């Protein structure tokens, strides 16, 4: 007699899903972040500014919900905008 398969409790992510950047609107900012990671041997703490720029681009292009920086782990950078004007448009 076979035991019945357990049913898994599946939950959606806390923040929900977010659209992929199919149009490449934030690709240049993402590439800067990836380049920084490569330069610093994947030490992401050294690339926090680039990561924040990427999140800011995604929020500005409606690719993710606007969030308070402190909720995203940038409490110490709440009021700083590091993205250049040309990247925002």
PDB file of N, CA, C and O in Angstrom:
ATOM      1  N   UNK A   1       0.842  -1.174   0.000  1.00  0.00           N
ATOM      2  CA  UNK A   1       0.000   0.000   0.000  1.00  0.00           C
ATOM      3  C   UNK A   1       0.894   1.246   0.000  1.00  0.00           C
ATOM      4  O   UNK A   1       1.758   1.387   0.865  1.00  0.00           O
ATOM      5  N   UNK A   2       0.692   2.131  -0.949  1.00  0.00           N
ATOM      6  CA  UNK A   2       1.498   3.346  -1.082  1.00  0.00           C
ATOM      7  C   UNK A   2       0.953   4.438  -0.166  1.00  0.00           C
ATOM      8  O   UNK A   2      -0.256   4.576   0.021  1.00  0.00           O
ATOM      9  N   UNK A   3       1.871   5.200   0.393  1.00  0.00           N
ATOM     10  CA  UNK A   3       1.442   6.327   1.236  1.00  0.00           C
ATOM     11  C   UNK A   3       1.058   7.493   0.332  1.00  0.00           C
ATOM     12  O   UNK A   3       1.715   7.732  -0.681  1.00  0.00           O
ATOM     13  N   UNK A   4       0.019   8.209   0.681  1.00  0.00           N
ATOM     14  CA  UNK A   4      -0.384   9.345  -0.162  1.00  0.00           C
ATOM     15  C   UNK A   4       0.667  10.457  -0.122  1.00  0.00           C
ATOM     16  O   UNK A   4       1.322  10.676   0.897  1.00  0.00           O
ATOM     17  N   UNK A   5       0.808  11.140  -1.234  1.00  0.00           N
ATOM     18  CA  UNK A   5       1.767  12.242  -1.318  1.00  0.00           C
ATOM     19  C   UNK A   5       1.321  13.378  -0.410  1.00  0.00           C
ATOM     20  O   UNK A   5       0.135  13.694  -0.320  1.00  0.00           O
ATOM     21  N   UNK A   6       2.289  13.981   0.256  1.00  0.00           N
ATOM     22  CA  UNK A   6       1.966  15.122   1.122  1.00  0.00           C
ATOM     23  C   UNK A   6       1.610  16.325   0.269  1.00  0.00           C
ATOM     24  O   UNK A   6       2.200  16.555  -0.787  1.00  0.00           O
ATOM     25  N   UNK A   7       0.652  17.076   0.734  1.00  0.00           N
ATOM     26  CA  UNK A   7       0.261  18.289   0.033  1.00  0.00           C
ATOM     27  C   UNK A   7       1.093  19.444   0.597  1.00  0.00           C
ATOM     28  O   UNK A   7       1.128  19.663   1.807  1.00  0.00           O
ATOM     29  N   UNK A   8       1.753  20.167  -0.286  1.00  0.00           N
ATOM     30  CA  UNK A   8       2.589  21.286   0.134  1.00  0.00           C
ATOM     31  C   UNK A   8       1.746  22.539   0.261  1.00  0.00           C
ATOM     32  O   UNK A   8       0.872  22.798  -0.566  1.00  0.00           O
ATOM     33  N   UNK A   9       2.012  23.311   1.297  1.00  0.00           N
ATOM     34  CA  UNK A   9       1.368  24.612   1.439  1.00  0.00           C
ATOM     35  C   UNK A   9       2.173  25.619   0.630  1.00  0.00           C
ATOM     36  O   UNK A   9       3.287  25.976   1.012  1.00  0.00           O
ATOM     37  N   UNK A  10       1.623  26.069  -0.468  1.00  0.00           N
ATOM     38  CA  UNK A  10       2.315  27.008  -1.334  1.00  0.00           C
ATOM     39  C   UNK A  10       1.791  28.407  -1.051  1.00  0.00           C
ATOM     40  O   UNK A  10       0.583  28.648  -1.046  1.00  0.00           O
ATOM     41  N   UNK A  11       2.727  29.327  -0.814  1.00  0.00           N
ATOM     42  CA  UNK A  11       2.374  30.724  -0.539  1.00  0.00           C
ATOM     43  C   UNK A  11       3.034  31.625  -1.558  1.00  0.00           C
ATOM     44  O   UNK A  11       4.175  31.377  -1.946  1.00  0.00           O
ATOM     45  N   UNK A  12       2.346  32.669  -2.005  1.00  0.00           N
ATOM     46  CA  UNK A  12       3.006  33.624  -2.903  1.00  0.00           C
ATOM     47  C   UNK A  12       4.044  34.435  -2.121  1.00  0.00           C
ATOM     48  O   UNK A  12       3.966  34.505  -0.894  1.00  0.00           O
ATOM     49  N   UNK A  13       5.006  35.043  -2.803  1.00  0.00           N
ATOM     50  CA  UNK A  13       5.997  35.876  -2.111  1.00  0.00           C
ATOM     51  C   UNK A  13       5.320  37.018  -1.356  1.00  0.00           C
ATOM     52  O   UNK A  13       4.247  37.472  -1.753  1.00  0.00           O
ATOM     53  N   UNK A  14       5.933  37.480  -0.284  1.00  0.00           N
ATOM     54  CA  UNK A  14       5.361  38.560   0.523  1.00  0.00           C
ATOM     55  C   UNK A  14       5.092  39.812  -0.288  1.00  0.00           C
ATOM     56  O   UNK A  14       4.064  40.462  -0.098  1.00  0.00           O
ATOM     57  N   UNK A  15       5.981  40.155  -1.171  1.00  0.00           N
ATOM     58  CA  UNK A  15       5.836  41.376  -1.962  1.00  0.00           C
ATOM     59  C   UNK A  15       5.094  41.133  -3.270  1.00  0.00           C
ATOM     60  O   UNK A  15       4.866  42.079  -4.023  1.00  0.00           O
ATOM     61  N   UNK A  16       4.718  39.911  -3.556  1.00  0.00           N
ATOM     62  CA  UNK A  16       4.052  39.622  -4.819  1.00  0.00           C
ATOM     63  C   UNK A  16       5.064  39.457  -5.938  1.00  0.00           C
ATOM     64  O   UNK A  16       6.273  39.478  -5.707  1.00  0.00           O
ATOM     65  N   UNK A  17       4.566  39.295  -7.138  1.00  0.00           N
ATOM     66  CA  UNK A  17       5.468  39.146  -8.274  1.00  0.00           C
ATOM     67  C   UNK A  17       5.754  40.516  -8.871  1.00  0.00           C
ATOM     68  O   UNK A  17       5.035  41.479  -8.603  1.00  0.00           O
ATOM     69  N   UNK A  18       6.777  40.600  -9.660  1.00  0.00           N
ATOM     70  CA  UNK A  18       7.109  41.862 -10.304  1.00  0.00           C
ATOM     71  C   UNK A  18       7.436  41.578 -11.759  1.00  0.00           C
ATOM     72  O   UNK A  18       7.954  40.508 -12.079  1.00  0.00           O
ATOM     73  N   UNK A  19       7.143  42.519 -12.641  1.00  0.00           N
ATOM     74  CA  UNK A  19       7.406  42.285 -14.064  1.00  0.00           C
ATOM     75  C   UNK A  19       8.904  42.279 -14.373  1.00  0.00           C
ATOM     76  O   UNK A  19       9.689  43.005 -13.764  1.00  0.00           O
ATOM     77  N   UNK A  20       9.268  41.448 -15.327  1.00  0.00           N
ATOM     78  CA  UNK A  20      10.643  41.434 -15.795  1.00  0.00           C
ATOM     79  C   UNK A  20      10.871  42.655 -16.677  1.00  0.00           C
ATOM     80  O   UNK A  20       9.924  43.247 -17.195  1.00  0.00           O
ATOM     81  N   UNK A  21      12.098  43.010 -16.836  1.00  0.00           N
ATOM     82  CA  UNK A  21      12.465  44.186 -17.623  1.00  0.00           C
ATOM     83  C   UNK A  21      12.653  43.774 -19.086  1.00  0.00           C
ATOM     84  O   UNK A  21      13.769  43.805 -19.603  1.00  0.00           O
ATOM     85  N   UNK A  22      11.557  43.388 -19.752  1.00  0.00           N
ATOM     86  CA  UNK A  22      11.632  42.916 -21.129  1.00  0.00           C
ATOM     87  C   UNK A  22      12.121  43.990 -22.093  1.00  0.00           C
ATOM     88  O   UNK A  22      12.754  43.676 -23.100  1.00  0.00           O
ATOM     89  N   UNK A  23      11.837  45.232 -21.798  1.00  0.00           N
ATOM     90  CA  UNK A  23      12.233  46.327 -22.688  1.00  0.00           C
ATOM     91  C   UNK A  23      13.664  46.799 -22.430  1.00  0.00           C
ATOM     92  O   UNK A  23      14.186  47.618 -23.187  1.00  0.00           O
ATOM     93  N   UNK A  24      14.296  46.302 -21.387  1.00  0.00           N
ATOM     94  CA  UNK A  24      15.668  46.694 -21.070  1.00  0.00           C
ATOM     95  C   UNK A  24      15.791  48.113 -20.551  1.00  0.00           C
ATOM     96  O   UNK A  24      16.823  48.759 -20.734  1.00  0.00           O
ATOM     97  N   UNK A  25      14.740  48.602 -19.902  1.00  0.00           N
ATOM     98  CA  UNK A  25      14.737  49.985 -19.429  1.00  0.00           C
ATOM     99  C   UNK A  25      15.798  50.247 -18.364  1.00  0.00           C
ATOM    100  O   UNK A  25      16.298  51.366 -18.249  1.00  0.00           O
ATOM    101  N   UNK A  26      16.136  49.243 -17.599  1.00  0.00           N
ATOM    102  CA  UNK A  26      17.133  49.410 -16.529  1.00  0.00           C
ATOM    103  C   UNK A  26      18.391  48.579 -16.785  1.00  0.00           C
ATOM    104  O   UNK A  26      19.162  48.310 -15.864  1.00  0.00           O
ATOM    105  N   UNK A  27      18.588  48.184 -18.018  1.00  0.00           N
ATOM    106  CA  UNK A  27      19.716  47.303 -18.334  1.00  0.00           C
ATOM    107  C   UNK A  27      21.061  47.959 -18.059  1.00  0.00           C
ATOM    108  O   UNK A  27      21.957  47.311 -17.517  1.00  0.00           O
ATOM    109  N   UNK A  28      21.226  49.239 -18.421  1.00  0.00           N
ATOM    110  CA  UNK A  28      22.528  49.882 -18.209  1.00  0.00           C
ATOM    111  C   UNK A  28      22.859  49.964 -16.724  1.00  0.00           C
ATOM    112  O   UNK A  28      24.011  49.776 -16.332  1.00  0.00           O
ATOM    113  N   UNK A  29      21.857  50.245 -15.899  1.00  0.00           N
ATOM    114  CA  UNK A  29      22.075  50.335 -14.456  1.00  0.00           C
ATOM    115  C   UNK A  29      22.393  48.945 -13.898  1.00  0.00           C
ATOM    116  O   UNK A  29      23.263  48.798 -13.039  1.00  0.00           O
ATOM    117  N   UNK A  30      21.681  47.927 -14.394  1.00  0.00           N
ATOM    118  CA  UNK A  30      21.930  46.557 -13.957  1.00  0.00           C
ATOM    119  C   UNK A  30      23.337  46.105 -14.350  1.00  0.00           C
ATOM    120  O   UNK A  30      24.013  45.423 -13.579  1.00  0.00           O
ATOM    121  N   UNK A  31      23.771  46.486 -15.546  1.00  0.00           N
ATOM    122  CA  UNK A  31      25.111  46.106 -15.994  1.00  0.00           C
ATOM    123  C   UNK A  31      26.192  46.765 -15.139  1.00  0.00           C
ATOM    124  O   UNK A  31      27.227  46.151 -14.877  1.00  0.00           O
ATOM    125  N   UNK A  32      25.969  47.996 -14.703  1.00  0.00           N
ATOM    126  CA  UNK A  32      26.919  48.656 -13.798  1.00  0.00           C
ATOM    127  C   UNK A  32      27.017  47.895 -12.482  1.00  0.00           C
ATOM    128  O   UNK A  32      28.105  47.730 -11.930  1.00  0.00           O
ATOM    129  N   UNK A  33      25.877  47.434 -11.983  1.00  0.00           N
ATOM    130  CA  UNK A  33      25.865  46.657 -10.742  1.00  0.00           C
ATOM    131  C   UNK A  33      26.603  45.332 -10.937  1.00  0.00           C
ATOM    132  O   UNK A  33      27.416  44.943 -10.098  1.00  0.00           O
ATOM    133  N   UNK A  34      26.323  44.640 -12.039  1.00  0.00           N
ATOM    134  CA  UNK A  34      26.977  43.364 -12.298  1.00  0.00           C
ATOM    135  C   UNK A  34      28.488  43.549 -12.479  1.00  0.00           C
ATOM    136  O   UNK A  34      29.277  42.714 -12.035  1.00  0.00           O
ATOM    137  N   UNK A  35      28.880  44.626 -13.123  1.00  0.00           N
ATOM    138  CA  UNK A  35      30.296  44.925 -13.310  1.00  0.00           C
ATOM    139  C   UNK A  35      30.969  45.186 -11.963  1.00  0.00           C
ATOM    140  O   UNK A  35      32.092  44.742 -11.721  1.00  0.00           O
ATOM    141  N   UNK A  36      30.274  45.906 -11.097  1.00  0.00           N
ATOM    142  CA  UNK A  36      30.803  46.180  -9.759  1.00  0.00           C
ATOM    143  C   UNK A  36      31.005  44.874  -8.993  1.00  0.00           C
ATOM    144  O   UNK A  36      32.028  44.678  -8.336  1.00  0.00           O
ATOM    145  N   UNK A  37      30.011  43.982  -9.087  1.00  0.00           N
ATOM    146  CA  UNK A  37      30.138  42.681  -8.406  1.00  0.00           C
ATOM    147  C   UNK A  37      31.345  41.910  -8.927  1.00  0.00           C
ATOM    148  O   UNK A  37      32.087  41.308  -8.150  1.00  0.00           O
ATOM    149  N   UNK A  38      31.535  41.929 -10.222  1.00  0.00           N
ATOM    150  CA  UNK A  38      32.672  41.220 -10.811  1.00  0.00           C
ATOM    151  C   UNK A  38      33.993  41.828 -10.344  1.00  0.00           C
ATOM    152  O   UNK A  38      34.930  41.108 -10.000  1.00  0.00           O
ATOM    153  N   UNK A  39      34.056  43.151 -10.335  1.00  0.00           N
ATOM    154  CA  UNK A  39      35.266  43.854  -9.903  1.00  0.00           C
ATOM    155  C   UNK A  39      35.611  43.536  -8.450  1.00  0.00           C
ATOM    156  O   UNK A  39      36.780  43.379  -8.099  1.00  0.00           O
ATOM    157  N   UNK A  40      34.584  43.444  -7.615  1.00  0.00           N
ATOM    158  CA  UNK A  40      34.794  43.232  -6.177  1.00  0.00           C
ATOM    159  C   UNK A  40      34.593  41.786  -5.752  1.00  0.00           C
ATOM    160  O   UNK A  40      34.325  41.505  -4.583  1.00  0.00           O
ATOM    161  N   UNK A  41      34.724  40.860  -6.716  1.00  0.00           N
ATOM    162  CA  UNK A  41      34.662  39.417  -6.437  1.00  0.00           C
ATOM    163  C   UNK A  41      33.392  39.030  -5.673  1.00  0.00           C
ATOM    164  O   UNK A  41      33.445  38.307  -4.678  1.00  0.00           O
ATOM    165  N   UNK A  42      32.251  39.526  -6.160  1.00  0.00           N
ATOM    166  CA  UNK A  42      30.914  39.199  -5.643  1.00  0.00           C
ATOM    167  C   UNK A  42      30.648  39.700  -4.224  1.00  0.00           C
ATOM    168  O   UNK A  42      29.720  39.218  -3.574  1.00  0.00           O
ATOM    169  N   UNK A  43      31.427  40.640  -3.736  1.00  0.00           N
ATOM    170  CA  UNK A  43      31.182  41.223  -2.411  1.00  0.00           C
ATOM    171  C   UNK A  43      30.139  42.323  -2.573  1.00  0.00           C
ATOM    172  O   UNK A  43      30.475  43.474  -2.852  1.00  0.00           O
ATOM    173  N   UNK A  44      28.865  41.955  -2.395  1.00  0.00           N
ATOM    174  CA  UNK A  44      27.783  42.889  -2.694  1.00  0.00           C
ATOM    175  C   UNK A  44      27.738  44.108  -1.785  1.00  0.00           C
ATOM    176  O   UNK A  44      27.158  45.124  -2.166  1.00  0.00           O
ATOM    177  N   UNK A  45      28.327  44.044  -0.601  1.00  0.00           N
ATOM    178  CA  UNK A  45      28.326  45.219   0.271  1.00  0.00           C
ATOM    179  C   UNK A  45      29.136  46.368  -0.330  1.00  0.00           C
ATOM    180  O   UNK A  45      28.913  47.526   0.023  1.00  0.00           O
ATOM    181  N   UNK A  46      30.069  46.068  -1.230  1.00  0.00           N
ATOM    182  CA  UNK A  46      30.861  47.108  -1.879  1.00  0.00           C
ATOM    183  C   UNK A  46      30.129  47.721  -3.078  1.00  0.00           C
ATOM    184  O   UNK A  46      30.615  48.676  -3.683  1.00  0.00           O
ATOM    185  N   UNK A  47      28.961  47.169  -3.416  1.00  0.00           N
ATOM    186  CA  UNK A  47      28.197  47.642  -4.576  1.00  0.00           C
ATOM    187  C   UNK A  47      26.811  48.120  -4.174  1.00  0.00           C
ATOM    188  O   UNK A  47      25.881  48.073  -4.979  1.00  0.00           O
ATOM    189  N   UNK A  48      26.666  48.575  -2.952  1.00  0.00           N
ATOM    190  CA  UNK A  48      25.355  49.007  -2.461  1.00  0.00           C
ATOM    191  C   UNK A  48      24.796  50.185  -3.248  1.00  0.00           C
ATOM    192  O   UNK A  48      23.592  50.243  -3.498  1.00  0.00           O
ATOM    193  N   UNK A  49      25.642  51.113  -3.638  1.00  0.00           N
ATOM    194  CA  UNK A  49      25.170  52.283  -4.383  1.00  0.00           C
ATOM    195  C   UNK A  49      24.602  51.838  -5.734  1.00  0.00           C
ATOM    196  O   UNK A  49      23.545  52.311  -6.151  1.00  0.00           O
ATOM    197  N   UNK A  50      25.301  50.936  -6.411  1.00  0.00           N
ATOM    198  CA  UNK A  50      24.823  50.459  -7.705  1.00  0.00           C
ATOM    199  C   UNK A  50      23.536  49.651  -7.548  1.00  0.00           C
ATOM    200  O   UNK A  50      22.644  49.740  -8.392  1.00  0.00           O
ATOM    201  N   UNK A  51      23.433  48.872  -6.485  1.00  0.00           N
ATOM    202  CA  UNK A  51      22.210  48.112  -6.237  1.00  0.00           C
ATOM    203  C   UNK A  51      21.040  49.054  -5.969  1.00  0.00           C
ATOM    204  O   UNK A  51      19.926  48.821  -6.438  1.00  0.00           O
ATOM    205  N   UNK A  52      21.297  50.106  -5.221  1.00  0.00           N
ATOM    206  CA  UNK A  52      20.254  51.089  -4.945  1.00  0.00           C
ATOM    207  C   UNK A  52      19.834  51.788  -6.236  1.00  0.00           C
ATOM    208  O   UNK A  52      18.646  52.025  -6.455  1.00  0.00           O
ATOM    209  N   UNK A  53      20.794  52.117  -7.081  1.00  0.00           N
ATOM    210  CA  UNK A  53      20.478  52.727  -8.373  1.00  0.00           C
ATOM    211  C   UNK A  53      19.562  51.821  -9.195  1.00  0.00           C
ATOM    212  O   UNK A  53      18.615  52.291  -9.826  1.00  0.00           O
ATOM    213  N   UNK A  54      19.851  50.527  -9.181  1.00  0.00           N
ATOM    214  CA  UNK A  54      19.046  49.570  -9.933  1.00  0.00           C
ATOM    215  C   UNK A  54      17.620  49.515  -9.388  1.00  0.00           C
ATOM    216  O   UNK A  54      16.660  49.550 -10.158  1.00  0.00           O
ATOM    217  N   UNK A  55      17.482  49.432  -8.086  1.00  0.00           N
ATOM    218  CA  UNK A  55      16.148  49.414  -7.483  1.00  0.00           C
ATOM    219  C   UNK A  55      15.405  50.715  -7.771  1.00  0.00           C
ATOM    220  O   UNK A  55      14.203  50.704  -8.038  1.00  0.00           O
ATOM    221  N   UNK A  56      16.119  51.828  -7.716  1.00  0.00           N
ATOM    222  CA  UNK A  56      15.505  53.121  -7.999  1.00  0.00           C
ATOM    223  C   UNK A  56      15.018  53.183  -9.444  1.00  0.00           C
ATOM    224  O   UNK A  56      13.933  53.700  -9.709  1.00  0.00           O
ATOM    225  N   UNK A  57      15.800  52.667 -10.366  1.00  0.00           N
ATOM    226  CA  UNK A  57      15.393  52.626 -11.764  1.00  0.00           C
ATOM    227  C   UNK A  57      14.135  51.783 -11.917  1.00  0.00           C
ATOM    228  O   UNK A  57      13.195  52.192 -12.598  1.00  0.00           O
ATOM    229  N   UNK A  58      14.107  50.613 -11.292  1.00  0.00           N
ATOM    230  CA  UNK A  58      12.925  49.738 -11.384  1.00  0.00           C
ATOM    231  C   UNK A  58      11.688  50.416 -10.811  1.00  0.00           C
ATOM    232  O   UNK A  58      10.595  50.276 -11.361  1.00  0.00           O
ATOM    233  N   UNK A  59      11.846  51.142  -9.721  1.00  0.00           N
ATOM    234  CA  UNK A  59      10.697  51.846  -9.141  1.00  0.00           C
ATOM    235  C   UNK A  59      10.242  52.974 -10.065  1.00  0.00           C
ATOM    236  O   UNK A  59       9.041  53.164 -10.260  1.00  0.00           O
ATOM    237  N   UNK A  60      11.185  53.724 -10.636  1.00  0.00           N
ATOM    238  CA  UNK A  60      10.844  54.834 -11.520  1.00  0.00           C
ATOM    239  C   UNK A  60      10.170  54.380 -12.808  1.00  0.00           C
ATOM    240  O   UNK A  60       9.369  55.119 -13.380  1.00  0.00           O
ATOM    241  N   UNK A  61      10.483  53.180 -13.268  1.00  0.00           N
ATOM    242  CA  UNK A  61       9.913  52.654 -14.514  1.00  0.00           C
ATOM    243  C   UNK A  61       8.704  51.745 -14.252  1.00  0.00           C
ATOM    244  O   UNK A  61       8.234  51.059 -15.160  1.00  0.00           O
ATOM    245  N   UNK A  62       8.206  51.741 -13.015  1.00  0.00           N
ATOM    246  CA  UNK A  62       7.058  50.916 -12.616  1.00  0.00           C
ATOM    247  C   UNK A  62       7.292  49.423 -12.845  1.00  0.00           C
ATOM    248  O   UNK A  62       6.369  48.688 -13.198  1.00  0.00           O
ATOM    249  N   UNK A  63       8.535  48.984 -12.640  1.00  0.00           N
ATOM    250  CA  UNK A  63       8.859  47.567 -12.710  1.00  0.00           C
ATOM    251  C   UNK A  63       8.813  46.930 -11.338  1.00  0.00           C
ATOM    252  O   UNK A  63       8.958  45.715 -11.204  1.00  0.00           O
ATOM    253  N   UNK A  64       8.614  47.740 -10.329  1.00  0.00           N
ATOM    254  CA  UNK A  64       8.387  47.252  -8.971  1.00  0.00           C
ATOM    255  C   UNK A  64       7.676  48.357  -8.211  1.00  0.00           C
ATOM    256  O   UNK A  64       7.726  49.525  -8.598  1.00  0.00           O
ATOM    257  N   UNK A  65       7.018  47.980  -7.134  1.00  0.00           N
ATOM    258  CA  UNK A  65       6.294  48.962  -6.329  1.00  0.00           C
ATOM    259  C   UNK A  65       7.280  49.903  -5.651  1.00  0.00           C
ATOM    260  O   UNK A  65       8.375  49.499  -5.262  1.00  0.00           O
ATOM    261  N   UNK A  66       6.885  51.139  -5.518  1.00  0.00           N
ATOM    262  CA  UNK A  66       7.728  52.107  -4.796  1.00  0.00           C
ATOM    263  C   UNK A  66       7.742  51.708  -3.327  1.00  0.00           C
ATOM    264  O   UNK A  66       6.699  51.461  -2.722  1.00  0.00           O
ATOM    265  N   UNK A  67       8.930  51.651  -2.775  1.00  0.00           N
ATOM    266  CA  UNK A  67       9.126  51.272  -1.375  1.00  0.00           C
ATOM    267  C   UNK A  67       9.996  52.304  -0.688  1.00  0.00           C
ATOM    268  O   UNK A  67      10.790  53.001  -1.319  1.00  0.00           O
ATOM    269  N   UNK A  68       9.831  52.381   0.595  1.00  0.00           N
ATOM    270  CA  UNK A  68      10.681  53.217   1.419  1.00  0.00           C
ATOM    271  C   UNK A  68      12.076  52.580   1.454  1.00  0.00           C
ATOM    272  O   UNK A  68      12.194  51.365   1.610  1.00  0.00           O
ATOM    273  N   UNK A  69      13.120  53.383   1.311  1.00  0.00           N
ATOM    274  CA  UNK A  69      14.480  52.830   1.281  1.00  0.00           C
ATOM    275  C   UNK A  69      14.811  52.034   2.534  1.00  0.00           C
ATOM    276  O   UNK A  69      15.548  51.050   2.468  1.00  0.00           O
ATOM    277  N   UNK A  70      14.280  52.445   3.662  1.00  0.00           N
ATOM    278  CA  UNK A  70      14.594  51.717   4.896  1.00  0.00           C
ATOM    279  C   UNK A  70      14.037  50.296   4.856  1.00  0.00           C
ATOM    280  O   UNK A  70      14.615  49.396   5.465  1.00  0.00           O
ATOM    281  N   UNK A  71      12.937  50.079   4.156  1.00  0.00           N
ATOM    282  CA  UNK A  71      12.372  48.731   4.036  1.00  0.00           C
ATOM    283  C   UNK A  71      13.195  47.850   3.099  1.00  0.00           C
ATOM    284  O   UNK A  71      13.094  46.624   3.143  1.00  0.00           O
ATOM    285  N   UNK A  72      14.001  48.475   2.261  1.00  0.00           N
ATOM    286  CA  UNK A  72      14.831  47.730   1.322  1.00  0.00           C
ATOM    287  C   UNK A  72      16.270  47.583   1.818  1.00  0.00           C
ATOM    288  O   UNK A  72      17.132  47.093   1.088  1.00  0.00           O
ATOM    289  N   UNK A  73      16.524  48.001   3.043  1.00  0.00           N
ATOM    290  CA  UNK A  73      17.857  47.842   3.620  1.00  0.00           C
ATOM    291  C   UNK A  73      18.783  49.013   3.390  1.00  0.00           C
ATOM    292  O   UNK A  73      19.999  48.888   3.541  1.00  0.00           O
ATOM    293  N   UNK A  74      18.219  50.154   3.024  1.00  0.00           N
ATOM    294  CA  UNK A  74      19.031  51.342   2.755  1.00  0.00           C
ATOM    295  C   UNK A  74      18.666  52.472   3.703  1.00  0.00           C
ATOM    296  O   UNK A  74      18.572  53.627   3.287  1.00  0.00           O
ATOM    297  N   UNK A  75      18.466  52.154   4.949  1.00  0.00           N
ATOM    298  CA  UNK A  75      18.105  53.161   5.950  1.00  0.00           C
ATOM    299  C   UNK A  75      19.149  54.269   6.015  1.00  0.00           C
ATOM    300  O   UNK A  75      18.813  55.440   6.187  1.00  0.00           O
ATOM    301  N   UNK A  76      20.414  53.891   5.874  1.00  0.00           N
ATOM    302  CA  UNK A  76      21.499  54.870   5.948  1.00  0.00           C
ATOM    303  C   UNK A  76      21.605  55.722   4.688  1.00  0.00           C
ATOM    304  O   UNK A  76      22.372  56.684   4.665  1.00  0.00           O
ATOM    305  N   UNK A  77      20.856  55.391   3.641  1.00  0.00           N
ATOM    306  CA  UNK A  77      20.917  56.120   2.378  1.00  0.00           C
ATOM    307  C   UNK A  77      19.536  56.641   1.981  1.00  0.00           C
ATOM    308  O   UNK A  77      19.274  56.827   0.793  1.00  0.00           O
ATOM    309  N   UNK A  78      18.655  56.876   2.938  1.00  0.00           N
ATOM    310  CA  UNK A  78      17.270  57.258   2.663  1.00  0.00           C
ATOM    311  C   UNK A  78      17.116  58.408   1.681  1.00  0.00           C
ATOM    312  O   UNK A  78      16.317  58.314   0.750  1.00  0.00           O
ATOM    313  N   UNK A  79      17.849  59.471   1.863  1.00  0.00           N
ATOM    314  CA  UNK A  79      17.620  60.683   1.084  1.00  0.00           C
ATOM    315  C   UNK A  79      18.600  60.874  -0.061  1.00  0.00           C
ATOM    316  O   UNK A  79      18.559  61.902  -0.737  1.00  0.00           O
ATOM    317  N   UNK A  80      19.477  59.912  -0.292  1.00  0.00           N
ATOM    318  CA  UNK A  80      20.459  60.094  -1.354  1.00  0.00           C
ATOM    319  C   UNK A  80      19.981  59.461  -2.635  1.00  0.00           C
ATOM    320  O   UNK A  80      19.536  58.313  -2.643  1.00  0.00           O
ATOM    321  N   UNK A  81      20.071  60.197  -3.703  1.00  0.00           N
ATOM    322  CA  UNK A  81      19.776  59.670  -5.031  1.00  0.00           C
ATOM    323  C   UNK A  81      21.095  59.610  -5.765  1.00  0.00           C
ATOM    324  O   UNK A  81      21.746  60.638  -5.951  1.00  0.00           O
ATOM    325  N   UNK A  82      21.501  58.426  -6.188  1.00  0.00           N
ATOM    326  CA  UNK A  82      22.805  58.269  -6.793  1.00  0.00           C
ATOM    327  C   UNK A  82      22.724  58.115  -8.293  1.00  0.00           C
ATOM    328  O   UNK A  82      23.754  58.135  -8.966  1.00  0.00           O
ATOM    329  N   UNK A  83      21.534  57.962  -8.838  1.00  0.00           N
ATOM    330  CA  UNK A  83      21.358  57.761 -10.271  1.00  0.00           C
ATOM    331  C   UNK A  83      21.485  59.095 -10.995  1.00  0.00           C
ATOM    332  O   UNK A  83      21.029  60.123 -10.494  1.00  0.00           O
ATOM    333  N   UNK A  84      22.099  59.081 -12.163  1.00  0.00           N
ATOM    334  CA  UNK A  84      22.253  60.310 -12.916  1.00  0.00           C
ATOM    335  C   UNK A  84      20.958  60.649 -13.627  1.00  0.00           C
ATOM    336  O   UNK A  84      20.101  59.786 -13.822  1.00  0.00           O
ATOM    337  N   UNK A  85      20.818  61.899 -14.010  1.00  0.00           N
ATOM    338  CA  UNK A  85      19.596  62.366 -14.667  1.00  0.00           C
ATOM    339  C   UNK A  85      19.365  61.628 -15.981  1.00  0.00           C
ATOM    340  O   UNK A  85      18.221  61.304 -16.298  1.00  0.00           O
ATOM    341  N   UNK A  86      20.398  61.356 -16.747  1.00  0.00           N
ATOM    342  CA  UNK A  86      20.241  60.684 -18.046  1.00  0.00           C
ATOM    343  C   UNK A  86      19.712  59.268 -17.895  1.00  0.00           C
ATOM    344  O   UNK A  86      19.017  58.782 -18.787  1.00  0.00           O
ATOM    345  N   UNK A  87      20.018  58.591 -16.798  1.00  0.00           N
ATOM    346  CA  UNK A  87      19.551  57.223 -16.596  1.00  0.00           C
ATOM    347  C   UNK A  87      18.095  57.190 -16.169  1.00  0.00           C
ATOM    348  O   UNK A  87      17.427  56.174 -16.357  1.00  0.00           O
ATOM    349  N   UNK A  88      17.589  58.266 -15.604  1.00  0.00           N
ATOM    350  CA  UNK A  88      16.197  58.292 -15.152  1.00  0.00           C
ATOM    351  C   UNK A  88      15.230  58.473 -16.298  1.00  0.00           C
ATOM    352  O   UNK A  88      14.073  58.067 -16.184  1.00  0.00           O
ATOM    353  N   UNK A  89      15.654  59.059 -17.384  1.00  0.00           N
ATOM    354  CA  UNK A  89      14.720  59.298 -18.494  1.00  0.00           C
ATOM    355  C   UNK A  89      14.686  58.174 -19.479  1.00  0.00           C
ATOM    356  O   UNK A  89      13.947  58.236 -20.462  1.00  0.00           O
TER     357      UNK A  89
END
